[in-house]
Amino acid sequence: MSIRQWLSRLTIAVVMTALAILVMICGETVRAEARCTPEAAAVQASALEPANLDTILKRLQHRYDCSHSLQANFDEKISSPGGMTRTRKGTVYFKKIGRMRWEFAAPSEGTVVSDGKTVYDYEKDLNQVVELPVNKALKSSATTFLLGLGNIKRDFNVSLPAPPPADGLTHVILAPKRGGDTMELGLDPKSYDIVKFRLTNQVGGVTELKFSEIRTNVALDDSLFKFTVPAGADIVHPQQN
């Protein structure tokens, strides 16, 4: 595989992972709002107490049911089974319903934007835009398993890593019961923000993200989630291939 082909495939992988995180962080809007209640908040009030698996899941669910928007810095590492690795960093924004923006910093400049209907992944060095409808992207193997976030216990085999990583975070592993990619979350034990995210696909590829300077429920302008294709850029529709 050439470097250009590998970069192109990574572009698609970034879209899939970005959508996966979007669903995880923003959750299901209508049912999530109904669950964001003072009674549910009591689960978070005891967050400093020792947590078993059931309590961890309740706290995680509550945190993201009550998150309407998010802004954070991130470091990304994508590894392929063949040993090639790509690292990038930047800033990410999420906003319900279905909107996100990833800004990748130099030297690997690029942008991933979802306006809730269409996802655009722009690679500046390739001058290429991967464009696909959100509903098509959510049928991919990297994101389908996250659609059941409204009922984690029903849709996932959930476990704690043994031994747990010695990084001070609360780790939980989610494996879809119907098959698919395995996800490991590293959660801040106080806020239950996702600080680390590791997605392992079925062919051995790994995407790792570390988030910092996380801000939730911030005011984000809708213009952040609009994308204009740069002049002369190639447009790729992977769902047609």
C-alpha positions as CSV (number, residue, x, y, z in Angstrom):
1,M,0.0,0.0,0.0
2,S,1.4,3.5,-0.9
3,I,1.7,6.3,1.7
4,R,-1.1,8.2,-0.2
5,Q,-3.4,5.2,0.0
6,W,-2.7,4.7,3.6
7,L,-3.4,8.3,4.4
8,S,-6.6,8.1,2.5
9,R,-7.7,5.1,4.5
10,L,-6.7,6.9,7.7
11,T,-9.0,9.8,6.6
12,I,-11.9,7.4,6.5
13,A,-10.9,5.9,9.8
14,V,-10.8,9.4,11.4
15,V,-14.4,10.0,10.2
16,M,-15.6,6.7,11.7
17,T,-13.8,7.3,15.0
18,A,-15.0,10.9,15.2
19,L,-18.6,9.8,14.7
20,A,-18.2,7.1,17.3
21,I,-17.0,9.7,19.9
22,L,-19.8,12.1,18.9
23,V,-22.4,9.4,19.7
24,M,-20.6,8.5,22.9
25,I,-20.3,12.1,24.2
26,C,-23.6,13.5,23.0
27,G,-25.7,10.4,23.5
28,E,-29.3,10.1,22.4
29,T,-30.9,13.6,22.7
30,V,-34.6,13.0,23.6
31,R,-34.2,10.1,25.9
32,A,-31.0,11.5,27.4
33,E,-32.8,14.7,28.4
34,A,-35.5,12.8,30.1
35,R,-32.8,11.0,32.2
36,C,-31.0,14.2,33.2
37,T,-32.9,14.8,36.5
38,P,-32.0,15.8,40.0
39,E,-32.6,12.2,41.1
40,A,-30.1,10.9,38.6
41,A,-27.6,13.6,39.7
42,A,-27.5,11.8,43.1
43,V,-25.4,9.1,41.4
44,Q,-22.8,11.7,40.6
45,A,-22.9,13.2,44.1
46,S,-21.2,10.1,45.6
47,A,-18.6,10.0,42.9
48,L,-15.7,10.0,45.3
49,E,-16.9,6.8,46.9
50,P,-15.4,3.4,45.7
51,A,-17.2,2.4,42.6
52,N,-18.2,-1.0,41.3
53,L,-18.9,-1.7,37.6
54,D,-22.6,-0.9,37.9
55,T,-22.0,2.4,39.6
56,I,-19.4,3.4,37.1
57,L,-21.9,2.9,34.2
58,K,-24.6,4.9,36.0
59,R,-22.2,7.8,36.5
60,L,-21.0,7.6,32.9
61,Q,-24.5,7.5,31.6
62,H,-25.6,10.5,33.7
63,R,-22.5,12.6,32.7
64,Y,-23.2,12.3,29.0
65,D,-27.0,12.5,29.3
66,C,-26.5,16.0,30.8
67,S,-23.8,17.2,28.4
68,H,-25.1,19.4,25.6
69,S,-21.8,20.6,24.1
70,L,-18.1,20.0,24.6
71,Q,-14.8,21.6,23.7
72,A,-11.4,20.1,24.3
73,N,-7.9,19.7,23.0
74,F,-6.8,16.3,21.9
75,D,-3.8,14.2,20.9
76,E,-4.5,11.3,18.4
77,K,-2.5,8.2,17.5
78,I,-3.6,5.8,14.8
79,S,-1.7,2.5,14.4
80,S,-2.2,0.0,11.7
81,P,-1.6,-3.8,11.9
82,G,1.4,-3.3,9.6
83,G,3.2,-1.1,12.1
84,M,2.6,2.3,10.5
85,T,1.6,5.0,12.9
86,R,0.2,8.5,12.5
87,T,0.0,11.1,15.3
88,R,-1.9,14.4,15.2
89,K,-3.2,17.0,17.7
90,G,-5.8,19.8,17.7
91,T,-9.1,21.0,19.1
92,V,-12.5,19.3,19.0
93,Y,-16.0,20.7,19.4
94,F,-19.3,18.8,19.8
95,K,-22.8,20.0,20.0
96,K,-26.2,18.2,20.0
97,I,-27.7,17.2,17.7
98,G,-25.1,15.4,15.7
99,R,-22.7,18.3,15.2
100,M,-18.9,18.2,15.6
101,R,-15.7,19.9,14.4
102,W,-12.1,18.5,14.6
103,E,-9.4,21.0,13.8
104,F,-6.0,19.2,13.3
105,A,-2.9,21.4,13.8
106,A,0.2,21.6,11.7
107,P,2.1,19.7,10.3
108,S,-0.9,17.4,9.6
109,E,-3.5,20.1,9.0
110,G,-7.1,19.1,8.3
111,T,-10.7,19.4,9.4
112,V,-13.5,17.0,10.2
113,V,-17.0,18.6,10.3
114,S,-20.5,17.2,10.8
115,D,-23.5,19.5,10.4
116,G,-25.8,16.8,11.6
117,K,-26.6,15.5,8.1
118,T,-23.3,15.3,6.3
119,V,-19.7,14.6,7.4
120,Y,-16.8,16.3,5.7
121,D,-13.2,15.1,6.3
122,Y,-10.7,17.5,4.7
123,E,-7.0,16.5,4.4
124,K,-5.1,19.6,3.4
125,D,-2.0,17.9,2.2
126,L,-4.0,15.7,-0.1
127,N,-6.5,18.5,-1.0
128,Q,-9.1,15.9,-0.6
129,V,-12.5,15.9,1.1
130,V,-14.2,12.6,2.2
131,E,-17.9,13.4,2.2
132,L,-20.7,11.1,3.4
133,P,-24.1,11.3,5.0
134,V,-24.2,10.8,8.7
135,N,-26.8,8.0,8.4
136,K,-24.4,6.1,6.1
137,A,-21.4,6.6,8.4
138,L,-23.4,5.4,11.4
139,K,-23.9,2.0,9.6
140,S,-20.1,1.4,9.6
141,S,-18.5,-1.2,11.8
142,A,-16.7,1.4,13.7
143,T,-19.8,3.2,14.9
144,T,-22.9,0.9,14.8
145,F,-22.2,-0.5,18.3
146,L,-22.4,3.0,19.8
147,L,-25.9,3.5,18.7
148,G,-27.2,1.6,21.8
149,L,-25.6,4.0,24.2
150,G,-29.0,4.6,25.7
151,N,-28.8,1.2,27.3
152,I,-25.2,0.2,27.9
153,K,-26.0,-3.0,29.8
154,R,-28.3,-4.2,27.1
155,D,-26.0,-3.7,24.1
156,F,-22.5,-4.1,25.5
157,N,-20.5,-6.7,27.3
158,V,-18.9,-4.5,29.9
159,S,-15.8,-5.2,32.0
160,L,-13.0,-3.6,33.9
161,P,-9.4,-4.1,32.8
162,A,-7.3,-6.4,35.0
163,P,-5.1,-5.0,36.2
164,P,-6.3,-1.5,35.8
165,P,-3.9,1.0,34.2
166,A,-1.9,3.0,36.8
167,D,-2.9,6.4,35.4
168,G,-5.3,7.5,38.1
169,L,-8.3,7.2,35.7
170,T,-11.4,4.9,35.9
171,H,-11.2,2.5,33.0
172,V,-14.1,0.5,31.5
173,I,-14.1,-1.7,28.4
174,L,-17.2,-1.9,26.2
175,A,-17.5,-4.7,23.7
176,P,-20.7,-4.9,21.5
177,K,-22.8,-8.0,22.1
178,R,-23.6,-8.3,18.4
179,G,-19.9,-8.0,17.3
180,G,-17.9,-5.1,16.3
181,D,-15.0,-2.9,17.6
182,T,-14.0,-2.8,21.2
183,M,-13.7,0.5,23.0
184,E,-11.8,1.3,26.2
185,L,-12.6,4.6,28.1
186,G,-10.4,6.2,30.6
187,L,-12.6,8.4,32.8
188,D,-11.8,11.2,35.2
189,P,-12.9,9.7,38.5
190,K,-14.4,13.0,39.7
191,S,-16.1,14.4,36.6
192,Y,-16.4,11.3,34.5
193,D,-15.2,13.2,31.5
194,I,-13.6,10.9,28.9
195,V,-9.9,11.6,29.2
196,K,-8.7,8.7,27.2
197,F,-10.4,6.8,24.3
198,R,-9.0,3.6,22.7
199,L,-10.8,2.0,19.8
200,T,-9.5,-1.4,18.5
201,N,-11.1,-2.5,15.2
202,Q,-11.6,-6.1,14.0
203,V,-8.5,-6.1,11.8
204,G,-6.1,-4.9,14.6
205,G,-6.1,-1.2,13.9
206,V,-6.0,1.0,17.0
207,T,-7.1,4.6,17.4
208,E,-6.1,6.3,20.7
209,L,-7.2,9.8,21.8
210,K,-6.2,11.8,24.9
211,F,-8.4,14.8,25.8
212,S,-7.3,17.8,27.8
213,E,-8.7,21.2,28.8
214,I,-12.2,19.7,28.6
215,R,-15.1,22.1,28.9
216,T,-18.7,20.9,28.8
217,N,-22.0,22.8,28.2
218,V,-20.2,25.7,26.6
219,A,-21.8,28.1,24.1
220,L,-20.7,27.1,20.6
221,D,-21.7,29.1,17.5
222,D,-23.5,27.2,14.8
223,S,-21.1,28.5,12.2
224,L,-18.4,26.1,13.6
225,F,-20.4,23.2,12.1
226,K,-20.6,24.5,8.6
227,F,-18.1,23.4,5.9
228,T,-17.3,24.8,2.5
229,V,-15.3,22.6,0.2
230,P,-12.0,24.3,-0.8
231,A,-11.6,25.3,-4.4
232,G,-10.0,22.5,-6.5
233,A,-10.3,19.8,-3.8
234,D,-11.1,16.2,-4.8
235,I,-14.3,14.9,-3.3
236,V,-14.6,11.2,-2.3
237,H,-17.8,9.4,-1.5
238,P,-16.7,6.2,0.1
239,Q,-20.3,4.8,0.5
240,Q,-20.4,4.6,-3.3
241,N,-17.2,2.5,-3.6
